[in-house]
Amino acid sequence: MPKKSMIMFFLCTLGLMEIALPQVQKERERKVRADKQQFQEQDFWIYDNLEVAFDVAAEQQKPLLVVFRCIP
């Protein structure tokens, strides 16, 4: 492939990526927010309250799994 064609191919690819990337990010954010909502609605998950989680684990004499996630 000639050098000019390679450069044009590379630039076109970058352009397409810039168009597609915001859509991918929006879709990921939508999925993350839906996941967060689902966890908050379920009774057996304790979301965003570590003190209550420790109390429930001690009361039920069960181990506690803490997951730290970056959710907007």
Backbone as CSV, one residue per row, in Angstrom:
resi,resn,N_x,N_y,N_z,CA_x,CA_y,CA_z,C_x,C_y,C_z
1,MET,0.859,-1.172,0.000,0.000,0.000,0.000,0.909,1.240,0.000
2,PRO,0.657,2.190,-0.892,1.476,3.405,-0.930,1.342,4.188,0.381
3,LYS,2.354,4.993,0.639,2.419,5.724,1.904,1.219,6.668,2.072
4,LYS,0.816,7.380,1.000,-0.317,8.301,1.088,-1.614,7.541,1.404
5,SER,-1.771,6.380,0.825,-2.968,5.578,1.080,-3.002,5.103,2.523
6,MET,-1.867,4.726,3.045,-1.805,4.287,4.442,-2.171,5.438,5.376
7,ILE,-1.666,6.626,5.076,-1.955,7.786,5.911,-3.449,8.102,5.863
8,MET,-4.032,8.072,4.659,-5.469,8.342,4.518,-6.301,7.282,5.264
9,PHE,-5.902,6.018,5.154,-6.589,4.942,5.853,-6.538,5.171,7.367
10,PHE,-5.369,5.532,7.857,-5.175,5.790,9.285,-6.043,6.955,9.744
11,LEU,-6.062,8.044,8.979,-6.854,9.211,9.348,-8.353,8.909,9.317
12,CYS,-8.790,8.156,8.327,-10.201,7.775,8.252,-10.589,6.886,9.438
13,THR,-9.714,5.978,9.793,-9.961,5.103,10.938,-10.078,5.915,12.217
14,LEU,-9.184,6.876,12.396,-9.254,7.731,13.580,-10.554,8.539,13.595
15,GLY,-10.940,9.039,12.447,-12.184,9.794,12.354,-13.387,8.960,12.729
16,LEU,-13.431,7.738,12.242,-14.541,6.849,12.583,-14.560,6.506,14.070
17,MET,-13.383,6.348,14.648,-13.301,6.051,16.075,-13.816,7.220,16.903
18,GLU,-13.522,8.432,16.464,-13.993,9.604,17.204,-15.509,9.727,17.124
19,ILE,-16.093,9.263,16.045,-17.551,9.296,15.908,-18.183,8.213,16.767
20,ALA,-17.592,7.027,16.784,-18.187,5.878,17.472,-17.945,5.895,18.981
21,LEU,-16.823,6.430,19.429,-16.458,6.361,20.844,-17.490,6.996,21.772
22,PRO,-18.009,8.191,21.485,-19.019,8.756,22.400,-20.265,7.874,22.521
23,GLN,-20.654,7.202,21.443,-21.816,6.316,21.505,-21.545,5.128,22.412
24,VAL,-20.340,4.585,22.335,-19.958,3.452,23.185,-19.950,3.883,24.648
25,GLN,-19.428,5.084,24.918,-19.384,5.578,26.292,-20.791,5.806,26.840
26,LYS,-21.691,6.340,26.019,-23.070,6.550,26.461,-23.746,5.221,26.769
27,GLU,-23.508,4.224,25.932,-24.107,2.901,26.142,-23.574,2.273,27.434
28,ARG,-22.268,2.421,27.685,-21.678,1.875,28.908,-22.272,2.564,30.129
29,GLU,-22.397,3.887,30.063,-22.966,4.623,31.187,-24.413,4.197,31.440
30,ARG,-25.181,3.992,30.381,-26.573,3.540,30.529,-26.621,2.178,31.208
31,LYS,-25.740,1.268,30.790,-25.717,-0.073,31.382,-25.290,-0.032,32.850
32,VAL,-24.307,0.796,33.164,-23.824,0.901,34.544,-24.914,1.455,35.443
33,ARG,-25.610,2.477,34.969,-26.691,3.059,35.777,-27.839,2.061,35.971
34,ALA,-28.149,1.289,34.953,-29.193,0.269,35.078,-28.762,-0.807,36.070
35,ASP,-27.492,-1.186,36.032,-26.951,-2.174,36.963,-27.045,-1.657,38.395
36,LYS,-26.688,-0.404,38.590,-26.763,0.203,39.918,-28.201,0.209,40.423
37,GLN,-29.134,0.577,39.569,-30.545,0.612,39.944,-31.032,-0.785,40.333
38,GLN,-30.615,-1.778,39.581,-31.027,-3.156,39.866,-30.511,-3.602,41.239
39,PHE,-29.266,-3.291,41.559,-28.720,-3.676,42.859,-29.430,-2.961,44.001
40,GLN,-29.776,-1.710,43.804,-30.436,-0.958,44.861,-31.846,-1.475,45.123
41,GLU,-32.476,-2.048,44.130,-33.841,-2.547,44.279,-33.909,-3.909,44.957
42,GLN,-32.818,-4.649,44.981,-32.826,-5.993,45.553,-32.554,-5.932,47.057
43,ASP,-33.325,-6.705,47.809,-33.215,-6.675,49.263,-31.946,-7.341,49.804
44,PHE,-31.412,-8.308,49.096,-30.279,-9.035,49.654,-28.937,-8.358,49.398
45,TRP,-28.915,-7.240,48.676,-27.691,-6.464,48.495,-27.766,-5.236,49.377
46,ILE,-26.675,-4.911,50.008,-26.586,-3.669,50.785,-25.681,-2.753,49.969
47,TYR,-26.268,-1.699,49.471,-25.560,-0.832,48.540,-25.225,0.500,49.207
48,ASP,-23.959,0.829,49.230,-23.492,2.145,49.682,-23.746,2.400,51.166
49,ASN,-23.662,1.349,51.980,-23.816,1.522,53.417,-22.990,0.441,54.122
50,LEU,-21.723,0.710,54.293,-20.791,-0.284,54.836,-21.098,-0.628,56.291
51,GLU,-21.514,0.359,57.082,-21.826,0.091,58.497,-22.976,-0.904,58.635
52,VAL,-24.032,-0.709,57.855,-25.171,-1.640,57.895,-24.724,-3.023,57.426
53,ALA,-23.874,-3.069,56.405,-23.381,-4.347,55.891,-22.615,-5.105,56.974
54,PHE,-21.765,-4.410,57.728,-21.030,-5.062,58.814,-21.991,-5.552,59.906
55,ASP,-22.985,-4.757,60.227,-23.953,-5.155,61.255,-24.730,-6.397,60.825
56,VAL,-25.201,-6.424,59.594,-25.969,-7.572,59.098,-25.091,-8.820,59.051
57,ALA,-23.848,-8.681,58.600,-22.935,-9.828,58.538,-22.666,-10.376,59.933
58,ALA,-22.474,-9.501,60.905,-22.228,-9.949,62.275,-23.476,-10.612,62.856
59,GLU,-24.638,-10.025,62.587,-25.897,-10.570,63.096,-26.176,-11.965,62.530
60,GLN,-25.903,-12.146,61.248,-26.163,-13.432,60.600,-24.972,-14.384,60.693
61,GLN,-23.895,-13.921,61.273,-22.648,-14.694,61.398,-22.209,-15.248,60.036
62,LYS,-22.182,-14.357,59.070,-21.762,-14.709,57.713,-20.632,-13.772,57.285
63,PRO,-19.810,-14.242,56.365,-18.739,-13.366,55.872,-19.313,-12.230,55.026
64,LEU,-18.513,-11.222,54.845,-18.932,-10.039,54.095,-18.026,-9.884,52.883
65,LEU,-18.638,-9.703,51.741,-17.895,-9.425,50.512,-18.152,-7.973,50.150
66,VAL,-17.086,-7.183,50.097,-17.199,-5.772,49.754,-16.616,-5.579,48.358
67,VAL,-17.392,-4.962,47.497,-16.949,-4.693,46.132,-16.917,-3.189,45.933
68,PHE,-15.755,-2.685,45.573,-15.612,-1.267,45.267,-15.660,-1.100,43.763
69,ARG,-16.618,-0.318,43.296,-16.769,-0.093,41.862,-16.823,1.392,41.604
70,CYS,-16.370,1.769,40.453,-16.443,3.153,40.035,-17.728,3.326,39.220
71,ILE,-18.744,3.851,39.875,-20.036,4.055,39.216,-20.335,5.545,39.258
72,PRO,-20.641,6.094,38.122,-20.902,7.545,38.096,-22.146,7.917,38.864
